[in-house]
Amino acid sequence: MMAHQLPSPPTTASGSGGTKRSRRTEASISSESALGQFGISNLRDRIVAPPRPLPLVTFPSASDRDSDRVKRQFGAEFEQEAWELMSKIDMGVDKPAFQVDLVARMFRDDPHDIQPTILIIVDAKWTVKLGHTWEPVVDKLKRYIDQRIADTPSTGSIDICVEMVSKVLVLPKYLTVINPGEQGSQQLINTWPHIQDGILNILESFDSTAGHMTAISLFKLGFNIDGSMNPKTIYVSVDYDSPASGWPPVLDAMQGYADTFEMDLEVHIEHNLVGHHTDFPLVPSELTAAERTTRRIDFNYELLGLYSKEVKAGSDISAGCYITRNDNKPSSPMVGTLGCWVQIKVKDKDWMTMGLTCYHVLRPCLKGYMVGAAKTQVPGLSEKVDHECMSNPAKDSACWTADIKGFTPKDMPTLEMVEHPPRIKHNFNVTDKQVHIKNLKELHQPTEAQEAELKEVLDFFNNGHQYFGRPFVASGYLQRTKTNGRLDWALIQPFDDTRVGGNSLPTVQDWRSKGYIQSQMPAKQDGCVLEPQGISIHDRVKDVTVVHDKVFGFKMGASTRCTVGELSWAKTTCTIAEEKYIAGRSQKERRSTEFVFAPVQLDPTVRFGNRGDSGAVVFDNLGRVMGLLFTGELPQQCAAGYSLVTPIEDVFANIKEFSCGQVEDIRLLGEEDTVMAST
């Protein structure tokens, strides 16, 4: 085995240009049509005009007004023109199969960034020569379409995208943990930190990627659903300010470096962000039918039955206020999870009950927290529509200061309250009930019971029963564990004990409602409560060279509810976009190294965590708390990504350290009963 020399550190590095996501990628060439000049982006596996970055999600043309209008006006004319152009080009002796469709392509997580697209999918392995062959097809087809649009006044000036991709960019991918018992894994386990450092040095040595790394992870990633045949992949993500045109030499260097280890490692790079598992929903009145469906299914927005004053472990929570956007319009705060109830022993005082969640979930409670606003042209509408984006807090505000230093009761005497359920879900629920009542009336059906339930949920908020506590103390963004893990925690002080719903674990019915069978459920269920920590995540990863058993984690989150994940022995190096604005920190200081929970191989399509799950606690098969889930990443083309979790003992230790001796001890609510029983 040859020795491995880390790549030299960079001599120059380009700036990042801020945290705002660019929705257009760079053009390789420009062309001109009847509707004006347009760019063409020629990147690996993909030619697109005008340039658009991935990830994009495909919907049938009927899902989008402009796409539907094009289909009704022109029928299959544009698809037929694409077929004719494709039939004339020389792609080798064995002409690959391809398909052409008019679709709506939406930027993932932003339903306003949607565009009618002639999508050409080619079943061929990418080469640079192939890209040069595709480029004139995209150019000619775009100019043909624009000419027809210009000649047809009734269509207005619809901008139709032309996109030609290799099939590998539209097939679903699956992410799973590398089993430590597999052949060759022991060597990879021992070498991974060294490999990670080498990959990072390569990224920092090229202007196109220096300062743009958002994650370096290791798992199996590929097109095989059970994960067994998927390649061991060094997954690299960079922010949207990194130009993809500069990636080829970076990828070559990283793959060459990985090949020296002779462990069959593949390197993959893409645009992506490690984003907190929280949700920035639109103002409810602006939600489209498609958005309502997405929030109902993916983010558990549908509230069934009447509201409860008790707040249980795993409940959805948010700041109890509307946020003023930077254009002075109101916005709903993000949704997060109350992980569990704990008790802290404050010096010279009795035990105090607190709710545990993530700091970033409670940031909207702080003055100076900001939500950005942008206007996007939505196909089918004459006016641009508002949509929201992450924004830096007001300079020198309470939020700005807390991001850097955290806060205690002395630092922040006035904070917004915390509520359950969140107002965004309440507004969603009220709209659902109002529509249902209206539909019943149109059918001349009785509505007394539905109207009574609507009145009760309205009264719940009108009487302020959603408020259950205030933020008490929080970490801010810059705290780190001894192993350079991120600390992102906060404690909520309830107004009184009647609001504390306890730490009950999910029931058998909870698990069954998510499709799990008995063998996939934890041993502790009905009637059981969260118990103190057993074996540490640190120790489970440290001992992986000896113990090859898979380690599963279970959680109850506000969005995905009950889910199962598998602990990876390979930790992820990452940066978080939301804290990038904080000045005076080097690239190295912004990085952290995190524990990873990924989809289980039994079903890698099921997410362990999603936006809204930040603050959920992860527990083991015996119901013993393991850690605090705070963020994650969803690789392109994957139905389920991975989540990052901080070991619970690191969270508890930091709470005591942060208090400068005021918090003498911390335990789970109910742990005192266990102690009394044992004595």
C-alpha positions as CSV (number, residue, x, y, z in Angstrom):
1,M,0.0,0.0,0.0
2,M,1.5,3.3,-1.0
3,A,1.8,6.3,1.4
4,H,-0.8,9.0,1.2
5,Q,0.4,12.6,1.1
6,L,-2.3,15.3,1.8
7,P,-2.7,17.8,-1.1
8,S,-0.9,21.1,-0.4
9,P,-3.0,23.9,1.1
10,P,-4.2,26.6,-1.3
11,T,-2.2,29.7,-2.0
12,T,-5.3,31.7,-3.1
13,A,-9.0,31.3,-2.5
14,S,-12.0,33.0,-4.0
15,G,-14.7,34.7,-1.9
16,S,-18.1,33.2,-1.4
17,G,-20.2,36.1,-2.4
18,G,-22.8,35.7,0.5
19,T,-25.3,33.0,1.4
20,K,-28.1,33.9,-1.1
21,R,-28.8,31.0,-3.5
22,S,-28.3,31.8,-7.2
23,R,-31.2,30.5,-9.3
24,R,-29.2,30.6,-12.5
25,T,-26.0,28.8,-13.3
26,E,-23.3,30.2,-15.6
27,A,-23.7,30.1,-19.4
28,S,-21.1,28.4,-21.6
29,I,-22.2,30.3,-24.7
30,S,-24.8,32.8,-25.7
31,S,-27.2,32.7,-28.6
32,E,-30.1,34.9,-29.9
33,S,-33.7,34.2,-30.9
34,A,-36.8,36.1,-31.8
35,L,-37.4,36.8,-28.1
36,G,-33.9,38.1,-27.5
37,Q,-30.5,36.8,-26.3
38,F,-30.3,33.6,-24.2
39,G,-27.5,31.6,-22.6
40,I,-26.7,27.9,-23.0
41,S,-25.0,26.0,-20.2
42,N,-22.9,23.0,-21.2
43,L,-22.0,21.0,-18.2
44,R,-21.4,17.3,-17.4
45,D,-24.4,15.2,-18.4
46,R,-26.5,18.3,-19.1
47,I,-27.1,21.1,-21.7
48,V,-29.7,23.7,-20.8
49,A,-31.0,27.0,-22.2
50,P,-31.5,29.3,-20.5
51,P,-29.1,28.1,-17.8
52,R,-30.8,26.7,-14.6
53,P,-29.0,25.0,-11.7
54,L,-30.0,21.6,-10.2
55,P,-31.8,20.2,-8.3
56,L,-35.0,20.5,-10.4
57,V,-38.1,18.4,-9.9
58,T,-40.2,17.4,-12.9
59,F,-44.0,17.6,-13.1
60,P,-46.4,16.9,-15.9
61,S,-47.2,19.9,-18.1
62,A,-50.8,20.0,-16.7
63,S,-49.3,20.9,-13.3
64,D,-48.3,24.3,-14.4
65,R,-50.5,27.0,-16.1
66,D,-47.9,28.1,-18.7
67,S,-46.9,24.5,-19.6
68,D,-50.6,23.6,-19.9
69,R,-51.2,26.7,-22.1
70,V,-48.3,25.7,-24.4
71,K,-49.6,22.2,-24.7
72,R,-53.1,23.4,-25.6
73,Q,-51.7,26.0,-28.1
74,F,-49.0,23.9,-29.9
75,G,-49.9,20.3,-29.1
76,A,-46.9,18.1,-29.7
77,E,-45.2,20.5,-32.2
78,F,-42.1,21.2,-30.0
79,E,-41.6,17.6,-29.0
80,Q,-41.8,16.6,-32.7
81,E,-39.3,19.3,-33.6
82,A,-36.9,17.9,-30.9
83,W,-37.3,14.4,-32.3
84,E,-36.4,15.6,-35.8
85,L,-33.3,17.4,-34.6
86,M,-32.2,14.4,-32.6
87,S,-32.6,12.1,-35.5
88,K,-30.2,14.1,-37.6
89,I,-27.3,14.2,-35.2
90,D,-24.5,11.6,-35.2
91,M,-24.1,10.0,-31.7
92,G,-22.2,7.0,-32.8
93,V,-22.9,3.6,-34.4
94,D,-25.3,2.6,-31.6
95,K,-27.7,5.5,-31.4
96,P,-28.9,5.7,-27.8
97,A,-32.5,5.7,-26.9
98,F,-34.0,9.0,-25.9
99,Q,-37.4,10.5,-24.8
100,V,-38.9,14.0,-25.3
101,D,-41.6,15.6,-23.2
102,L,-43.1,19.0,-22.4
103,V,-43.0,19.2,-18.6
104,A,-42.9,21.7,-15.8
105,R,-39.4,21.8,-14.1
106,M,-39.4,23.3,-10.6
107,F,-36.4,24.3,-8.4
108,R,-36.6,21.9,-5.4
109,D,-38.1,23.6,-2.3
110,D,-39.3,26.7,-4.2
111,P,-42.6,26.1,-6.0
112,H,-42.4,29.6,-7.5
113,D,-39.3,28.9,-9.5
114,I,-41.1,26.7,-12.1
115,Q,-40.7,26.9,-15.9
116,P,-42.2,25.0,-18.9
117,T,-39.4,22.8,-20.3
118,I,-38.8,20.6,-23.3
119,L,-36.9,17.8,-21.5
120,I,-34.8,15.4,-23.6
121,I,-33.5,12.5,-21.7
122,V,-30.8,10.5,-23.4
123,D,-29.7,7.0,-22.3
124,A,-26.0,7.5,-23.0
125,K,-22.8,7.7,-21.0
126,W,-21.5,11.3,-21.0
127,T,-18.5,12.4,-22.9
128,V,-17.2,15.8,-23.7
129,K,-17.7,15.0,-27.4
130,L,-21.3,14.0,-26.7
131,G,-21.8,17.4,-25.0
132,H,-20.6,19.2,-28.1
133,T,-23.0,17.2,-30.2
134,W,-26.0,18.0,-28.0
135,E,-25.3,21.8,-27.8
136,P,-26.4,22.7,-31.3
137,V,-29.6,20.7,-30.8
138,V,-30.5,22.7,-27.7
139,D,-29.6,25.9,-29.5
140,K,-31.7,25.2,-32.6
141,L,-34.7,23.9,-30.7
142,K,-34.7,27.0,-28.4
143,R,-34.5,29.4,-31.3
144,Y,-37.3,27.4,-33.1
145,I,-39.6,27.5,-30.0
146,D,-38.9,31.2,-29.4
147,Q,-39.8,32.1,-33.0
148,R,-43.1,30.2,-32.8
149,I,-43.9,32.0,-29.5
150,A,-43.1,35.3,-31.0
151,D,-45.3,34.6,-34.0
152,T,-48.2,33.6,-31.8
153,P,-49.4,36.7,-29.9
154,S,-51.9,34.8,-27.8
155,T,-49.1,33.1,-25.9
156,G,-47.5,36.3,-24.6
157,S,-43.8,36.0,-24.1
158,I,-43.5,32.6,-22.3
159,D,-39.9,31.6,-21.8
160,I,-39.7,27.9,-22.5
161,C,-36.5,26.1,-21.4
162,V,-34.8,23.4,-23.4
163,E,-32.9,20.9,-21.4
164,M,-31.0,17.8,-22.6
165,V,-29.8,15.4,-19.9
166,S,-28.2,12.0,-19.5
167,K,-30.5,9.5,-17.9
168,V,-28.4,9.3,-14.8
169,L,-29.6,12.8,-13.8
170,V,-33.2,11.9,-13.6
171,L,-33.1,8.4,-12.1
172,P,-33.8,8.1,-8.4
173,K,-30.8,7.6,-6.1
174,Y,-30.6,5.9,-2.8
175,L,-28.3,6.7,0.2
176,T,-27.4,4.1,2.8
177,V,-24.7,3.7,5.5
178,I,-21.6,1.6,4.7
179,N,-21.8,-1.5,6.8
180,P,-18.7,-1.8,9.0
181,G,-18.7,-5.5,8.6
182,E,-18.3,-5.4,4.9
183,Q,-15.0,-6.5,3.3
184,G,-12.4,-3.7,3.3
185,S,-14.5,-1.4,5.6
186,Q,-12.0,-1.7,8.5
187,Q,-9.3,0.0,6.5
188,L,-11.8,2.6,5.3
189,I,-12.9,3.3,8.9
190,N,-9.3,3.9,9.9
191,T,-8.5,6.1,6.9
192,W,-11.6,8.2,6.5
193,P,-10.5,11.2,8.6
194,H,-7.3,11.4,6.5
195,I,-9.3,11.0,3.2
196,Q,-11.6,13.8,4.4
197,D,-8.8,16.2,5.0
198,G,-7.3,15.5,1.6
199,I,-10.6,16.1,-0.2
200,L,-11.0,19.4,1.7
201,N,-7.5,20.5,0.8
202,I,-8.2,19.8,-2.9
203,L,-11.4,21.8,-2.7
204,E,-9.6,24.7,-1.1
205,S,-6.8,24.7,-3.8
206,F,-9.1,25.6,-6.7
207,D,-10.7,29.0,-7.1
208,S,-14.0,27.5,-8.2
209,T,-14.5,25.6,-5.0
210,A,-12.4,27.3,-2.4
211,G,-14.6,28.6,0.5
212,H,-17.7,26.9,-1.0
213,M,-17.7,23.5,0.7
214,T,-21.0,22.7,2.5
215,A,-20.4,19.0,3.2
216,I,-18.0,16.1,2.8
217,S,-19.7,12.8,3.6
218,L,-19.2,9.1,3.0
219,F,-22.0,6.6,2.3
220,K,-23.2,4.3,-0.4
221,L,-25.0,6.3,-3.1
222,G,-26.4,5.0,-6.3
223,F,-29.4,3.7,-8.3
224,N,-29.9,0.3,-6.5
225,I,-32.8,0.6,-4.1
226,D,-31.5,-1.9,-1.5
227,G,-28.1,-0.2,-1.4
228,S,-26.1,-3.3,-1.6
229,M,-24.6,-2.7,-5.1
230,N,-24.3,1.0,-4.8
231,P,-20.7,2.4,-4.9
232,K,-18.9,3.7,-1.8
233,T,-19.2,7.4,-2.5
234,I,-17.3,10.5,-1.2
235,Y,-20.2,12.9,-1.4
236,V,-19.1,16.6,-1.8
237,S,-21.6,19.4,-1.8
238,V,-20.8,23.1,-2.4
239,D,-22.9,26.3,-2.3
240,Y,-24.5,27.8,-5.3
241,D,-21.8,30.5,-5.7
242,S,-19.4,27.8,-6.8
243,P,-19.4,27.7,-10.7
244,A,-20.0,24.2,-12.0
245,S,-17.9,25.0,-15.1
246,G,-14.8,24.9,-12.8
247,W,-15.6,21.5,-11.3
248,P,-14.0,19.1,-13.9
249,P,-10.4,19.6,-12.8
250,V,-11.5,19.5,-9.1
251,L,-13.3,16.3,-9.6
252,D,-10.4,14.8,-11.5
253,A,-8.0,15.7,-8.6
254,M,-10.4,14.4,-5.9
255,Q,-11.0,11.1,-7.8
256,G,-7.3,10.7,-8.4
257,Y,-6.6,11.2,-4.8
258,A,-9.3,8.7,-3.8
259,D,-8.0,6.1,-6.2
260,T,-4.6,6.1,-4.4
261,F,-6.3,4.4,-1.5
262,E,-7.4,1.4,-3.7
263,M,-10.7,1.1,-2.0
264,D,-13.1,1.5,-4.9
265,L,-14.2,5.0,-3.8
266,E,-16.2,7.2,-6.2
267,V,-16.2,11.0,-5.7
268,H,-19.4,13.0,-6.5
269,I,-19.8,16.8,-6.4
270,E,-23.0,18.8,-6.6
271,H,-24.6,22.0,-5.6
272,N,-26.4,21.6,-2.2
273,L,-26.7,23.1,1.2
274,V,-26.8,21.7,4.7
275,G,-30.0,23.3,5.8
276,H,-31.6,23.3,9.2
277,H,-34.6,20.9,9.5
278,T,-36.9,23.9,9.9
279,D,-39.5,25.2,7.5
280,F,-40.1,28.7,6.1
281,P,-43.7,28.5,4.9
282,L,-45.4,31.0,2.7
283,V,-48.2,33.2,4.1
284,P,-51.1,30.8,4.2
285,S,-53.4,32.8,1.9
286,E,-50.8,32.5,-0.9
287,L,-50.4,28.7,-0.8
288,T,-51.3,27.1,-4.1
289,A,-53.2,23.8,-4.2
290,A,-49.9,22.0,-5.0
291,E,-48.2,23.7,-2.1
292,R,-51.0,22.7,0.3
293,T,-50.7,19.1,-0.8
294,T,-46.9,19.1,-0.3
295,R,-47.2,20.6,3.2
296,R,-49.9,18.2,4.2
297,I,-47.9,15.1,3.1
298,D,-44.3,16.1,3.7
299,F,-44.5,18.4,6.7
300,N,-47.5,17.1,8.7
301,Y,-49.5,20.3,8.4
302,E,-52.9,18.7,8.8
303,L,-54.0,19.0,12.4
304,L,-56.7,16.4,13.3
305,G,-59.2,17.0,16.1
306,L,-59.1,19.7,18.7
307,Y,-55.9,21.3,20.1
308,S,-54.4,20.2,23.4
309,K,-52.9,22.6,26.0
310,E,-50.3,19.9,26.8
311,V,-47.1,19.9,24.8
312,K,-45.5,16.5,24.5
313,A,-42.1,15.3,23.4
314,G,-42.1,15.4,19.6
315,S,-44.6,18.2,19.4
316,D,-44.5,20.9,16.7
317,I,-43.6,24.3,18.0
318,S,-42.7,27.8,16.8
319,A,-42.2,31.4,17.9
320,G,-45.5,32.8,19.0
321,C,-45.5,35.8,16.7
322,Y,-45.5,36.9,13.1
323,I,-42.3,38.0,11.5
324,T,-41.9,41.3,9.7
325,R,-40.2,40.7,6.4
326,N,-37.7,43.1,5.0
327,D,-40.5,44.5,2.8
328,N,-42.6,45.0,5.9
329,K,-45.1,42.3,5.1
330,P,-46.0,39.7,7.8
331,S,-44.6,36.2,7.7
332,S,-45.1,33.0,9.7
333,P,-42.1,31.8,11.8
334,M,-40.4,28.5,11.1
335,V,-41.6,25.2,12.6
336,G,-39.5,23.0,14.8
337,T,-39.8,20.2,17.3
338,L,-39.8,20.1,21.1
339,G,-37.5,17.2,21.6
340,C,-38.2,16.3,25.2
341,W,-38.8,17.7,28.7
342,V,-35.8,18.0,31.0
343,Q,-35.1,19.3,34.5
344,I,-32.2,21.5,35.4
345,K,-30.8,22.0,38.9
346,V,-30.1,25.7,39.3
347,K,-27.7,26.8,42.0
348,D,-29.5,27.6,45.3
349,K,-32.8,26.7,43.7
350,D,-35.0,23.6,43.2
351,W,-35.2,21.6,40.0
352,M,-36.8,23.5,37.1
353,T,-38.7,21.9,34.2
354,M,-37.6,23.0,30.7
355,G,-38.4,22.0,27.1
356,L,-35.4,21.1,24.9
357,T,-35.1,22.1,21.3
358,C,-32.6,23.8,18.9
359,Y,-31.5,27.4,19.1
360,H,-32.3,28.1,15.5
361,V,-35.9,27.0,16.1
362,L,-36.3,29.9,18.6
363,R,-34.4,32.6,16.6
364,P,-37.7,34.2,15.5
365,C,-38.4,35.0,19.2
366,L,-35.5,37.4,19.1
367,K,-35.7,41.0,18.0
368,G,-33.8,41.6,14.7
369,Y,-34.6,38.2,13.2
370,M,-35.3,38.8,9.5
371,V,-36.9,37.0,6.6
372,G,-36.0,38.1,3.1
373,A,-38.5,38.6,0.4
374,A,-38.2,38.2,-3.3
375,K,-40.6,38.4,-6.3
376,T,-40.8,35.6,-8.8
377,Q,-42.7,35.4,-12.0
378,V,-45.1,32.4,-11.7
379,P,-46.2,30.9,-15.0
380,G,-49.8,31.7,-15.7
381,L,-50.0,34.8,-13.5
382,S,-49.6,38.4,-14.8
383,E,-47.9,39.7,-11.7
384,K,-44.9,38.4,-9.9
385,V,-45.5,36.5,-6.6
386,D,-43.8,36.9,-3.3
387,H,-41.7,34.2,-1.9
388,E,-39.4,34.1,1.2
389,C,-35.8,33.3,1.7
390,M,-33.2,33.2,4.4
391,S,-32.0,36.6,5.5
392,N,-29.3,37.8,7.9
393,P,-30.5,39.4,11.1
394,A,-30.5,43.2,11.6
395,K,-27.0,44.3,12.5
396,D,-26.3,44.6,16.2
397,S,-29.8,43.4,17.1
398,A,-30.7,40.9,19.8
399,C,-30.7,38.1,17.2
400,W,-27.4,39.1,15.8
401,T,-25.8,39.1,19.3
402,A,-27.4,35.8,20.3
403,D,-26.1,34.1,17.1
404,I,-22.6,34.9,18.3
405,K,-22.9,34.7,22.1
406,G,-26.1,32.8,22.8
407,F,-28.4,34.2,25.5
408,T,-29.5,33.8,29.2
409,P,-32.5,35.3,31.0
410,K,-30.3,38.2,32.0
411,D,-29.2,38.9,28.4
412,M,-32.7,38.8,26.9
413,P,-35.4,40.0,29.4
414,T,-38.0,40.4,26.6
415,L,-38.5,37.6,24.2
416,E,-41.5,36.4,22.2
417,M,-43.4,33.5,23.6
418,V,-43.3,29.9,22.1
419,E,-46.5,28.2,20.9
420,H,-48.0,24.9,20.1
421,P,-49.4,24.2,17.6
422,P,-47.5,26.7,15.3
423,R,-49.7,29.4,13.8
424,I,-48.8,28.4,10.2
425,K,-50.3,25.0,10.8
426,H,-53.3,26.6,12.6
427,N,-54.0,28.9,9.7
428,F,-53.6,25.9,7.3
429,N,-56.1,23.9,9.5
430,V,-58.6,26.7,9.7
431,T,-58.6,27.1,5.9
432,D,-59.1,23.4,5.5
433,K,-62.1,23.4,7.8
434,Q,-63.6,26.5,6.1
435,V,-63.3,24.9,2.7
436,H,-64.8,21.7,4.0
437,I,-67.8,23.5,5.5
438,K,-68.3,25.5,2.3
439,N,-68.3,22.2,0.3
440,L,-70.8,20.6,2.6
441,K,-73.2,23.6,2.3
442,E,-73.0,23.5,-1.5
443,L,-74.1,19.8,-1.2
444,H,-76.8,20.8,1.3
445,Q,-75.2,18.6,4.0
446,P,-75.4,19.4,7.7
447,T,-72.4,21.4,9.0
448,E,-73.2,21.9,12.7
449,A,-70.4,19.6,14.0
450,Q,-67.8,21.0,11.7
451,E,-68.7,24.6,12.6
452,A,-68.5,23.7,16.3
453,E,-65.0,22.2,15.8
454,L,-63.9,25.2,13.8
455,K,-65.1,27.6,16.6
456,E,-63.1,25.6,19.2
457,V,-59.8,25.7,17.3
458,L,-60.4,29.4,16.6
459,D,-61.1,30.1,20.2
460,F,-58.0,28.2,21.2
461,F,-55.8,30.8,19.5
462,N,-58.1,33.8,20.2
463,N,-57.8,33.0,23.9
464,G,-54.0,32.6,23.7
465,H,-54.0,29.0,24.7
466,Q,-51.3,28.2,22.1
467,Y,-48.6,30.0,24.2
468,F,-46.9,27.6,26.6
469,G,-43.6,29.1,27.5
470,R,-40.7,31.5,26.8
471,P,-37.1,30.8,25.7
472,F,-34.9,30.6,28.8
473,V,-31.3,30.0,27.6
474,A,-29.7,29.1,24.3
475,S,-26.4,28.2,22.7
476,G,-26.2,30.6,19.7
477,Y,-24.3,29.3,16.7
478,L,-20.6,29.3,17.7
479,Q,-20.5,26.7,20.5
480,R,-18.6,23.5,19.7
481,T,-18.0,20.1,21.4
482,K,-14.6,18.8,22.3
483,T,-14.6,16.9,19.0
484,N,-15.6,20.0,17.0
485,G,-19.3,19.1,16.7
486,R,-21.8,21.8,16.5
487,L,-23.9,22.8,19.5
488,D,-27.3,24.1,18.6
489,W,-29.7,23.9,21.6
490,A,-32.2,25.9,23.6
491,L,-34.3,25.5,26.7
492,I,-37.9,26.7,27.0
493,Q,-39.4,27.5,30.4
494,P,-43.1,26.5,30.5
495,F,-45.6,28.9,32.1
496,D,-46.9,26.2,34.4
497,D,-46.9,22.4,34.9
498,T,-50.2,22.0,33.1
499,R,-48.5,22.7,29.8
500,V,-45.9,19.9,30.3
501,G,-47.0,16.9,28.3
502,G,-44.2,14.6,29.3
503,N,-41.8,12.3,27.4
504,S,-44.0,9.5,26.2
505,L,-42.5,7.3,23.5
506,P,-44.4,6.7,20.3
507,T,-47.0,3.9,20.5
508,V,-47.3,0.9,18.3
509,Q,-50.2,2.6,16.5
510,D,-47.9,5.6,15.8
511,W,-45.3,3.4,14.2
512,R,-47.9,1.4,12.2
513,S,-49.4,4.7,10.9
514,K,-46.0,5.3,9.2
515,G,-46.0,1.9,7.7
516,Y,-43.5,0.2,10.0
517,I,-43.9,-3.5,10.9
518,Q,-43.2,-4.9,14.3
519,S,-39.6,-6.0,13.6
520,Q,-38.7,-2.4,12.6
521,M,-40.1,-0.8,15.7
522,P,-38.2,-0.2,18.9
523,A,-38.7,-2.5,21.9
524,K,-40.0,0.3,24.1
525,Q,-43.4,1.6,22.9
526,D,-46.8,1.8,24.6
527,G,-46.7,3.2,28.1
528,C,-43.0,3.8,28.0
529,V,-41.2,7.1,28.5
530,L,-37.8,8.4,27.3
531,E,-35.0,7.1,29.5
532,P,-31.5,8.3,30.4
533,Q,-28.7,7.8,28.0
534,G,-27.2,4.3,27.6
535,I,-24.2,3.8,25.3
536,S,-22.9,7.1,23.9
537,I,-22.9,7.8,20.2
538,H,-19.2,8.6,20.6
539,D,-18.5,5.1,22.0
540,R,-20.7,3.4,19.4
541,V,-18.7,4.9,16.6
542,K,-15.4,4.5,18.4
543,D,-16.0,0.7,18.9
544,V,-17.2,0.1,15.4
545,T,-13.9,-1.6,14.5
546,V,-14.8,-4.3,17.1
547,V,-18.6,-4.4,17.0
548,H,-20.2,-4.8,13.6
549,D,-23.8,-4.6,14.7
550,K,-25.9,-1.9,13.1
551,V,-26.9,0.9,15.3
552,F,-30.4,2.2,14.8
553,G,-31.8,5.5,16.1
554,F,-35.5,6.3,16.5
555,K,-37.1,9.7,16.7
556,M,-40.4,11.6,16.9
557,G,-40.4,14.8,14.9
558,A,-42.9,17.5,14.0
559,S,-42.8,16.8,10.3
560,T,-41.9,13.2,9.7
561,R,-43.2,11.9,13.1
562,C,-41.9,8.4,13.8
563,T,-38.9,7.4,11.8
564,V,-35.9,5.0,12.0
565,G,-32.3,5.8,10.9
566,E,-29.0,4.1,11.0
567,L,-25.9,5.6,12.6
568,S,-22.9,5.9,10.3
569,W,-19.4,5.4,11.6
570,A,-18.2,8.0,9.0
571,K,-18.7,11.5,10.3
572,T,-19.5,14.4,8.0
573,T,-17.5,17.7,7.7
574,C,-19.8,20.6,6.9
575,T,-20.6,24.3,7.1
576,I,-24.0,25.9,7.8
577,A,-25.2,28.6,5.4
578,E,-27.3,30.5,8.0
579,E,-24.2,31.5,10.1
580,K,-22.0,32.4,7.1
581,Y,-22.7,36.1,7.6
582,I,-20.9,36.2,11.0
583,A,-17.7,38.2,10.4
584,G,-14.2,37.5,11.7
585,R,-14.2,33.7,11.3
586,S,-11.9,31.7,9.0
587,Q,-13.1,28.9,6.8
588,K,-11.6,26.4,9.2
589,E,-13.6,27.9,12.1
590,R,-16.8,27.6,10.2
591,R,-16.4,23.9,9.7
592,S,-17.6,21.2,12.1
593,T,-17.5,17.4,12.2
594,E,-20.9,15.7,12.8
595,F,-22.5,12.4,13.6
596,V,-24.7,11.1,10.8
597,F,-28.0,9.1,10.8
598,A,-29.0,7.9,7.3
599,P,-32.0,6.0,5.9
600,V,-32.0,2.3,6.8
601,Q,-31.2,-0.2,4.0
602,L,-34.6,-1.8,4.6
603,D,-36.2,1.3,2.9
604,P,-33.8,4.1,1.8
605,T,-36.7,6.1,0.4
606,V,-38.0,7.0,3.9
607,R,-36.6,10.1,5.4
608,F,-35.2,10.0,8.9
609,G,-35.6,13.8,9.2
610,N,-37.1,16.7,7.3
611,R,-37.6,20.4,7.7
612,G,-39.5,20.9,10.9
613,D,-37.8,18.1,12.7
614,S,-35.0,20.3,14.2
615,G,-35.0,19.8,17.9
616,A,-36.2,16.2,17.9
617,V,-34.3,13.8,20.2
618,V,-33.0,10.5,18.9
619,F,-33.3,7.4,21.1
620,D,-32.2,3.8,20.9
621,N,-34.1,0.5,20.8
622,L,-34.6,0.6,24.5
623,G,-36.0,4.2,24.6
624,R,-32.7,5.7,25.9
625,V,-31.9,9.2,24.6
626,M,-28.9,9.3,22.2
627,G,-28.8,12.8,20.7
628,L,-30.4,16.0,19.4
629,L,-31.2,16.2,15.7
630,F,-30.4,19.7,14.4
631,T,-30.0,19.7,10.6
632,G,-29.5,17.6,7.5
633,E,-28.9,17.4,3.7
634,L,-30.9,15.9,0.8
635,P,-28.6,14.9,-2.1
636,Q,-29.9,15.5,-5.5
637,Q,-32.2,12.8,-6.9
638,C,-32.6,11.2,-3.5
639,A,-36.0,10.7,-1.9
640,A,-34.3,10.7,1.6
641,G,-31.2,12.4,2.8
642,Y,-29.2,12.2,6.0
643,S,-29.5,14.0,9.4
644,L,-26.9,15.4,11.7
645,V,-27.2,14.6,15.4
646,T,-25.3,16.0,18.4
647,P,-24.7,13.4,21.2
648,I,-27.0,14.2,24.2
649,E,-24.2,14.2,26.8
650,D,-22.4,17.0,24.8
651,V,-25.6,19.0,24.8
652,F,-26.1,18.6,28.6
653,A,-22.5,19.3,29.3
654,N,-22.6,22.5,27.3
655,I,-25.7,23.7,29.0
656,K,-23.9,23.4,32.4
657,E,-20.7,25.0,31.0
658,F,-22.6,27.8,29.3
659,S,-24.4,28.7,32.5
660,C,-21.0,29.4,34.2
661,G,-21.9,27.2,37.1
662,Q,-25.5,28.2,37.6
663,V,-26.8,25.0,36.2
664,E,-25.4,22.3,38.5
665,D,-27.1,19.3,36.9
666,I,-29.5,18.3,34.2
667,R,-31.8,15.2,33.7
668,L,-34.8,14.0,31.8
669,L,-38.2,14.7,33.2
670,G,-39.2,11.6,35.0
671,E,-35.6,10.5,35.6
672,E,-36.1,11.4,39.3
673,D,-38.7,8.6,39.6
674,T,-36.2,6.1,38.2
675,V,-33.6,7.3,40.7
676,M,-36.1,7.0,43.6
677,A,-37.1,3.5,42.5
678,S,-33.5,2.3,42.3
679,T,-32.7,3.6,45.8
